[in-house]
Amino acid sequence: MSTYPTLRVHSFQSLGAVDGPGLRYVIFLQGCPYRCPYCHNPDTKPYNGGTEYTVNDLCDRAERYRSYFGKTGGVTVSGGEPLVQRAFLAEFFAECHRRGISTCLDTAGMVPDDGVRAVLAHTDTVLCDIKHSTEDGCRGIFGTSLAVTNEFLAACDELGCRIRVRHVVVPSLTDGEDHIREIVRMARAYRNLETIELLPFRKLCTEKYAKLGIPFPLADTPECDGETLSRLRELTV
């Protein structure tokens, strides 16, 4: 392991408008342990991919866009699963705060060990993807744990992070009304909850899978239509 703080980065997005409050400089980190069937970034999964950047290099890159951040924007770190690299991610977020840059973490959550809590100590907003409303669904479909996600969100609440819960609506997989009601019930248990965002399943990633030579698990699943999404979003109000 490197003796200086580096993060293995897959790619950057200069100005993201849907990755947290305001306009954000988005950094996609490399490495993910999960197996989400609708993953839009399958090329971020390998732990040895991407390019290493020092914490200061990343902060310097983000500072180029500071004039666009306004009062609400800043930096968002996504992935992959960014908490895989939590040791140096904590240092990066701490340096962002030293420079007066707002931080946002896009994650599925992990066990809130000391490393995760160190990240959250310098995280202003958390975008947390609750994958499924049941433990069996989380483990069987996504390779995650609902119990761990809820434990993680409780730590976010404790440490004062603003919480935005996200959930991808996939026809015949995560589009049941009772399923959405349970996601909403869980999310509303957290004091710092700001919003519940239902995201429609899309297949824009199919070209990536083809280039990687791997099958897209949901190739035959229809995209989520607007009528269904509108109906389900009414349950989150």
Summary of the structure (lengths in Angstrom):
residues: 237
radius of gyration: 17.3
end to end distance: 46.2
largest distance: 52.1
contacts: 768
relative contact order: 0.13
helix: 38%
strand: 22%
